Amino acid sequence: MTETTTKATRRAVPARLMEATPSVNGIGYWLLASPIIFYLAWLWVDIFAYYSPIPWRWLDLVLGAVIYWFFFVLPVGYASHKLVTTFPRPFQHTGWDVQPLEAVRPAELYTVRYVFTERRPAPRDRQRIGLRAAQGWVYLEVAAIFVGFVVMIPLFFSALDFGFGR
């Protein structure tokens, strides 16, 4: 009996990256990222109100929320979106649509290695900047969940060592 082995070859295909940011308002992205944003807003507004010399609490809350939104939420979200879309290969093309410039057969779809020849970001308008910031916060939320999952494993075992859960 003859045993034949076939070695999978990876074909390099030139491709274009098109930004996959939809041109809608993006309220769904903000809702996905809302747990971390609301928790940090609550923390920030409380700290801001505690140290503020303004005697009216309602004004402290409004000013703290506006400062939080414009000086923290939008820049950090936009920066995380920029970071993730700058490195498309390690983040599995997140934020990009891959358009191959050569035909790819369905049988080799998962073995093709795309070589990016150009990137085409979406137009930069005010609505899309907000949407990019929202997507960036979703990326941060996913990273927080992943890091929390990884960190909880040794915490679980150390809690068992101290007798918790028995």
N, C-alpha and C positions, 0 to 999 in steps of 0.2 A: 504494500500500500504506500503510495507516494503522498507525502504531506507537502502541500504548497502553502507558502505564506505570502501574503501580499502586504507590501509596505505602503502605508498611506502617504501620499505625497501632498504637500501643501502648495497650492498654486498661488502665486502673488498676483493680485488683481488691483489695478489702479482704481481708486474710488474718490468720490467727492463727498465731503461732509456738509450737510445742510442743517442749519439750526432747526430743531424740532419744537421750538416754542410756538404754541398756537396763538392766533391773533384774537383771542377772546379775553374777557376781563380776568379770568383766572381765579374766581372766588373759591373754587374747589381746592386749589393749591394752598390758599391761605387757611382753609378749614383743616387740611391735612397737617399743616404745620402749627396749628393753633395751640396744642397742649404746651409745647415748650415756649412759645411766644407769650401765652397768657401767664404761665408760671413766672417767667423772667420779668414780665410787666408788673405783676403783683409785687415781686421783690423790689424792683427798681422804684416803683411809685411809693412804697412804704419807706424806703431809705431816703428818697428825695423829700418826702413830706416830713420825715423826722429831722433832717438837717436844714430844712428851708426856714428862713426867717419870716416868711409871709404868715400872718396870723389866721388866714382863712384856709381851712383844710380843703374845701372844694377847689380853690384856685391852685393849691399845691398838687392836687390830683390831676387837674387838667394840664397844667404846665409840665408835670412829670410825664404824663402820657404823650404829650406832643414832642417833648425832647426825646423820649424813648423811641418813638416812632421814626423821627427824622434823623437822629444821630446814632441809633443802634440797629433797629429792625431793618431799615432799607439798606444801609451800607453793609452790614454783616451778611444779609441775605444775598445781595448782589455779588459780594466778594466770594461767598461760597459757591454760587453759580458759576462765577468766572473760574474758580479753582477746578471745579469738576469738569467743566467743558474745555479747559485748557489741556487736560490729559484724557483724551477719549479712550485710549486703549485700556488703561487699568480700571477705568470706571465703566467698562462695557458699553461704550458709545452713548452714555447717558447724556441726554440733551441734544443728540445729533441723529439725523437720519443718514444712513449710508447709502449712497447711490453709486453702484459699480459702473465703471466706464467700459467694461467688457461683459459679455454674456456669461452668466454663471448657471450651470446646470443644477437642477434640484438635488441630484445625487452628491454633488460636491459642495453644497451650500454650507455645511458645517466645517469643512476642511479648508476653505479658502481663507487666505490671509490678505486683508485689505491693506493696500499701501495708499495713504491719503495724499493726494496731489494738491488739493486746495480745500479751504474751509470757507463756507459762505454763511455768515451770520445773518440773522433776520434784521430788518430795518430797526433802527434805534429810535423809538418814540417813547413818550411818557408812559403810555399804557403797557408797552412791552418791558420797560425797565421795571415797573412794579411787578409784572408777571415773572421776570427773571429773579427778582428778589424773593418772590413767593416760592419759586422752584428751589432756590438756594436754601430756604428754610426747611423745605421738605427733605432736601439732601442732609441737612443738619439733624433733622428729626430721625431719619433712618440711621445716621451714624451714631446718634445717642442711643438708639435701641440696640444696635449691634454692639457697641462698647459696653453697654449695660449688661447685655447677655453674656459677653465674655468675662466681665468682671464678676458677675454673680456666681460663676462656677467655683472659683476658689473661696469665695465668701460662704457658699453653701457648705463646702467641706470643712472649713474652719469652724463654722457654727456647730456642725455635727461633732467635731472634736471636743467642743466645750459642753456638750450634752444637750444642746437644743434639738428639739424634734424627737425626743425619745419618750 
